[in-house]
């Protein structure tokens, strides 16, 4: 996401560049579909598509494309021996699309301006690129932008773009078949929403990690001296709530949202858990020991909650890595958030 915003800014400043993006992969290839790298005229690169033989070959092709101002598809077959010789640990097959993006071309400039804006504003949108056929040649690619509010750019009509986008995956790039064509569908500005309740020592470590892996994070606490934006520069929002009893009021919590409860006390966590269970949150995690968890469950059971409700809760929170320090606990929580988000995304892709 950050690289797409940088690319948009470079084009706006008049700098053309070459983009390389992985459009297909199989085996244990080092990077996923949608991973991209940019090559600037001065030889500077933005991002990586996996390093080693794959990246070296792609950069050589990109230099040629920069001169010819065209596009090309290149297949890389990385067996274990080749990968090892090239300093890589992964093999597999990768198809890379390399193309020139012209800052003087109104379509390219408008397209990537719209992309940069969607990423910056976290607006739900998609970049849709037609993947050329193996024997196809031509001067330019078909690339389109489509946002949920109906704004679109490119050569396909809005209805078609909407349907192609719907066949993609929620938070990850994917190849989509539409009629006789194949498209790379890349979600833009669709960060998973994360609500962190409690602005203590664990949260201060947790929030920057969550930002790095693509979560849009809101931190909430009832203590103004803790819920200070200066302590959470990576958070999208820091909110001082009047009382944890009504902390969910006004929050938009859906299936793509995660809730992390790391407050300073059992009673706060219990009140918040009762509210969280009344939402559609895709992930609910609560810190604490198993004894604390069972005591809270017993109290909530007396209020009408059931075992089916508690099955939604991850407590003790985080993957079991024997974490002890705040830093280790934060890593375990982030790992579990990534795992659950990936599973939700995979299921969404299957349903689509």
N, C-alpha and C positions, 0 to 999 in steps of 0.2 A: 504494500500500500504506500509506504513512504517513498519507494523508488518511483512509483507512478506520479506522485505529486512533484517530485524533483524533476522528472522528465517534462511534465507540463510547464513548470517554471522555466526550464532551459529553453524550450521551444518558444515560450512567450518572450524570452530575451533575444531570440533570433538565432539560436544555435540548433542546427540540424544534427541528427544522430542516427545511429543504427541500433535497432532493438533485436535481441534474440530471445525467443520464448519457447519453452518446451511445450509441445502440443500433444505428444504421446510418449508413453514409456511402458516398459515391461521388465520383469525381473527385478533385480535389486539395484536399479539405477539410483544414482546419488541424489537426485532432486525430483520433485513432483511436478505434475502438469501445472502450467501457469507460472513456474519459476522463470524469471527473466533477468536479463543483463543488458545494459546499455553501453555502447562504445561511442565516445565523443571524438571529434576530429583531432584533438590533441593526443589521442591515445588513452585518455582517462576512461576508466570503467566505473559503472554504478551497478552494484549487485554482483551476483555470481550464479552460475547454473550448475555448479558442482565441482569445479576445479579440474586439475589433471588433464588427461587426453581430451575429454569432452570439451572443456573450456578452451584449451589451446586450439583445437580444430575449429571451434565456433568463432574465435577471435580472428583466425586467418580468413575465414569466410566473410566475416563482418567487414574487414578491411577492404575486401573486393567489392562488397555490396555498397560500401560508402562511396567508392569511386563510380560505380555503375548506377547507383540510385535505383536499384530494383529490389526484388525479393528472391529468396531461395529456400528450399526445403532440404535438410540434410539429415540422413540417418547415421547414427553412431552405434556400432555394435561392440559392446565392451565386455569381452569375456574376462574371466577372473585373472588370467595371465596378463592380458593387455592392461587391465586396470592396475594390477600390482606393479608392473613396469613403469606405469605413468604416475605412481605415487598415490593411487586411489585404492580404496578398500571395497568398492562396489563394482559389480558388473552390470549386465542388463542391456536393454536396447532403448535408445532415446531418439525421438524425432524432434528436430529443432527448426523453427521457422525464423529466418533472419530477414529483416526488411529495413529499408531506409525511411526515416520519418523527416519530412521536409518542413522546416520552420516557415518557409515562404509559401507553402501550400495552404490555402484557406481551410480546406477540409481537415488536414492533419492538425493544424493549429487549433481549430475549433473543437475537434475531437478531444485532444489532450487537455485543453482548457476545461472542458466539461468534466473530464475524468478527475483532474486535480481538484476541481471544486467539489465533486461528489465525495472524494476521499477526505478532504479538509472538513467538510460539513457533516460527514458521516451520513450522507444521503443514500438511500437504497437505490443502487443503479448497477448496470452491467456493461462491460465491454465485450462485444461479440465480434469475433474475427472468423471469417470464412477460411477454412483450411484448404489450400489449393490441392488439386489432384496431383498424383505423382509425376505425370508427364506434362503437366500444364505449365505454360509460360505466360507472362503478361507483365505490363509495366507497373501495376499497382494492386494492392490488396483490397478486399471488401472488408472494411471495419466500420462497426456501428456502435453508437452509444444509445442506451435506453435507460430511463429512470422511472421509478414507480409513479411519479407524478405525471407521466405521459410524454415528457420531453424526449425527443430522439434526434439523432444525427446519423447520416449514412444512407446507403442505397436500398435498405429494406424498409417496408412499411411497418407502422407501429404495431399492428396486430400480429404480424409475423415475429417481430422482435420480442413481443410480450410472451408469445408461446415458446419461442426458443429459450428465453430466460427462465421460464417456468420449468423447463426440462433439466436445467442445471442443478447444481448443488447449492446448499444454503450459504456456506461460508468458504467454499473452495472452488478453484477453477476446475472445469471438467470439459471433456469433449462430448458434444451432443450431435446426434444424427437427426437431420431434418430433411425428409424426402431423400433426394440423391446426394445431398451435401452434408459436409461435416463442419461443425463450428466449434471454436474454442470459446467457452462462455466463462467470463471472469466476473465474479461479484465484486462490487466496489462499495466502499463506505458501509459495509455491513458487519461492523464489529459486534461480537457478542456482548450483551450488557451484563455487567457484574455489579452487584450491590454488596458492599462490605460494611457490616454493622459493627462498630467499634473502631476507634482511631488510636489504638495503643501500639505497643512496640512491634507486634506481629504485622499489623496492617502497614506500618511504615516500610517494612521490607517487602511485603506482599504486593503492594500496589504497583511499584515500578516493574516488578517481574510480570505482572498481568498486562501492563501496558506494552511490554516488549513482545508478548505473544498475541496481541491483537484484541484485548478486551477493552471495552468502553466502561470505565470504572467510576462509580459514585461511592464516596465514603460518607457514612452517617454516624454521628455521635451526639449525645446530649450534653457534652462538655465543650464549651466554646474554646477553652484553652487547648484542647486536644484536636478538635475539628478545625484546624487551621490550614488553609491552603498552602502556606509556606512549608508545612511538613509533608505535603503530598503534591509536589509539582507535576507528577505523572498522572494524577487523577483528572478525569474530565469534570467532576463536580465534587465539592466538599460541602456537606449540609449539616447544620446544627439543628437537631430536632428538639422540640419542646419536651417530649417524653417518649421513651421507647414503646409505650403502649399504643401509640398512634403513628409509629415511624413509617409505616407503609402507605399512609394516606398520600394520595397524589402520585405515587410511583406507578410506572407502566411496567408491569412484570408479566412477561409472556413465556412461551415454551423455549425461547432462545435466551432467556435470562438465567443468571446464576446468582444465588444468595449465599453469602458467607457470614456466619455468625461468630464473631470473635470479640465479644464484649467483655467487660471486667467482672461480670457476675452471673451466677446461675439464673437468677430471677429474670434478668434482662434477656438472656438467651431463651428462656422458656416463653416469655411473652412474645418475643420476635418469632420463635419457631411456630407458635400457634398462628401468627399472622401469615408467615411464609407458606404454611400448609393450606391456607385459603387462597393461594395464588396458583398460577399455572407454571411456576418456575421449573425449568428443565433440570436444575441442580440446586439442592439445598444441603449445605454443609454446616455442622455445628462443632465447635471445639470443645474439648473436655474428655474426661475419662469415661470408661464404660459405666462406672458407678453413677457418675453425674447424669449420663444419658438415661440410664434406667430410672433414676429418681424423677427426672423430668417427664419421661414417658408415662410413669405411673400417675403423676398429677394430671397430665393432659388426657389420659384415658378416663379419668373421673369427670372430665369436661366433655366427653363424647368423641374424642379422637380414637382411631382404631389402628390395629397393626398394619393395615393397608396404607394408612397415612404415614406411619413411621418407616415403611419400606422405601419411601422417597428420600429419606434423610441419610446423609453420609456422616456418621459420628461413631467414633472419633474421626474428625475431618482429615482428609489427605490420604495419599497412598502410604502404606506401611513401609517406611524406609528407616524405622527406628530413629526418627527425628527427635531432637531434644532442644536445640537452640531455636530462637525465633527465626533465624535464617533458614535452618533446616526444615522447620515446620512450614515456612512460607513456600519453600521448594516443593514439599510434599503436597501442599494445597494446590499450587499451580499445576503440578503434574496431573492431579486428579481432575482439575478443571479442563485441562487440555484433552484428557482421555474421554470425559463425558461429552464435551463439545464435539469431538471427532465422531463419536458414536451417534449423536443426534444428527450430525450432518450426513453421515452415511445412510441413516434411516430415511432422512428427508429426500436424499437422492434416489433411493429405491422407490419411494412413494411417487416421486415425480415421474 
